[in-house]
Amino acid sequence: MEKPKHKAVLFSAETRFRLVFLQGSIALTIIFFVLGFMASFHWWWPLIVFLPLSILGLHDYSQTKHSLLRNYPLLGRMRFILEAFGAPIHQYFVESNQDGAPFNRDWRALMYQRAKGIEAKKPFGTEMDVYELNYEWLDHSMTPRPIPEEDPRVTIGSPDCKKPYSASVFNISAMSFGSLGPNALLALNTGAKMGNFYHTTGEGGISRYHRQPGGDLNWQIGSGYFGCRKDDGSFDPDLFAEQTQDDQIKMIEIKLSQGAKPGHGGILPGPKVTPEIAEARKVPIGVDCVSPAFHKEFSTPIGLLEFVAKLRDLSGGKPIGFKLCIGHPWEFMAVCKAMLKTEIVPDLIVVDVAEGGTGAAPLELTDHMGTPLREGLVFVQNALVGAGLRDQIKIGVSGKMVSPGLMAAAMAIGADWANSARGFMFALGCLQTQRCHSNECPVGVATQDPKLNNALVVEDKSKRVYQYHKGTVEVLKEITAATGLKHPSEFRPEYIKMRTSSTEVKPLEEVYRFLKPGELIDGTDHPLFGKYWDQATAESFHTQEAATKPKTKTVKRKAKTADSK
Ligand SMILES: Cc1cc2nc3c(=O)[nH]c(=O)nc-3n(C[C@H](O)[C@H](O)[C@H](O)COP(=O)(O)O)c2cc1C
């Protein structure tokens, strides 16, 4: 039989010794007590240690909450102590440069250096095993271009959008007031203003800390409609229209799902709904605040697009889109079909992915739900290209987009720009202690505790946010130029190579199948894409039997010649 991988080492020894610590300390307490009487009172000094230990041991032995302590009085406490200190000891003393999750030491060092404005250089060559399976690299050109002075930008706005937004290629992903503290948000938004990039609010509404510095905002609206809701929790069009008059709000993103916890609703308990949180969310103070797992404003693909059109109208023509992590493929195909049917297209789609972060989520959802970046992004790119819609919609991506190399690879397979949440948390000083849900963030980033929050100095950390963005974009520009390109939008799947066996290397154009513009409408020979497309219907997120519905070629709308990017 296979041996268990993790053993409770301390407690795997013979059980007959389990009481030895308790018995030993009681015995020593009695011995020193008696000696104090019989010889000198100096023998009572050790009792300062052994008497409390004996009392604690007896307490462990008799309490009923922890069976480990009942079986191993005193010794059992070693486990709790080692558990508490194990992670930091491992991080500081044991971890190699390639160790550490979700972000290894090398990545963290890179982010800290960029945030501090130190040029992140590595002497002596790569530590990576370039012959390892799945190792990837980007092909350079024999004729690199000069690095452009201007930062690359991307214009977000479909033909129906009256106020297109010119976005940076690197922006701050959604993090709500509540999961981040006031000073963290002030520093993020100040950094965004300094660097001319956007800051996504998170689904918890637009707090005064998002607004105060005046940096560009992408307002995220989740199923709780925080910031634009009626008392019963439904969407309030008037409040939405009023809020979006603010010029600081450049775009609006409907949150459908998040890669780290797809399909997960949430509740903020009443005691945590402080006056400031209530102000941002437009909810009563001290009352439980629910985010359902689903939206109440729509329940069909067409309904989603009508909601997009409604928001665009109410906002006076600002770019409107949605963020999602891909789940059932036919559902997204259904949205594409709805776009063709209604001729309503969102201005932006942000693809979030399984490896994305969260403030808190059930482990099973984090570890085993949601499509990872490569598959999710390639799928969205293919669906939009195949439906002939890609040239009207811009695609953002989020999920470990912390370095220009990863951004370039994502752009090669479909993204127009990248967003990062945890990258910017590192810029704020995050130590990856993974205690975001405990309100005890040691560096004051993910906490509402005023004492911890005050340690984060906005002036200093906003500069780091600015520098992290600037350093990242600078290197992206350099990589782009070294590839022989003018703009990151020119990255193509053929520029990235992947080692697929010890002797074989493939460009990403061969690793993934990329559809041709309009291929889904014209009828694809790709078995799964063809099947999902046939199953999808604009009227429902659920599949319909392929036999009972029109064939792909009968879809009326003529495909536009989308750029296959
Ligand atoms: C502390 C924290 C809070 C978050 N809050 C939200 C949120 O309110 N809405 C949302 O769509 N995503 C939220 N996310 C997810 C991020 O916006 C992003 O999609 C995900 O973390 C991507 O991975 P990254 O952290 O590697 O960039 C949060 C992530 C973190 C780490």
The ligand as an ORCA input file, in Angstrom:
! r2SCAN-3c Opt
* xyz 0 1
  C      -7.699     40.621     -2.173
  C      -8.413     40.376     -3.461
  C      -9.696     40.875     -3.647
  C     -10.368     40.649     -4.846
  N     -11.628     41.182     -5.049
  C     -12.235     41.002     -6.243
  C     -13.486     41.605     -6.530
  O     -14.080     42.322     -5.729
  N     -14.041     41.367     -7.753
  C     -13.416     40.609     -8.709
  O     -13.936     40.435     -9.801
  N     -12.221     40.047     -8.458
  C     -11.619     40.235     -7.268
  N     -10.395     39.693     -7.056
  C      -9.755     38.937     -8.160
  C      -8.843     39.848     -8.981
  O      -9.495     40.977     -9.465
  C      -8.241     39.114    -10.162
  O      -9.248     38.717    -11.028
  C      -7.452     37.910     -9.795
  O      -6.839     38.080     -8.559
  C      -6.422     37.726    -10.882
  O      -5.301     37.229    -10.410
  P      -4.014     38.093     -9.953
  O      -4.203     38.403     -8.535
  O      -2.958     37.097    -10.197
  O      -3.905     39.312    -10.793
  C      -9.724     39.899     -5.861
  C      -8.431     39.406     -5.671
  C      -7.784     39.636     -4.489
  C      -6.383     39.104     -4.335
*
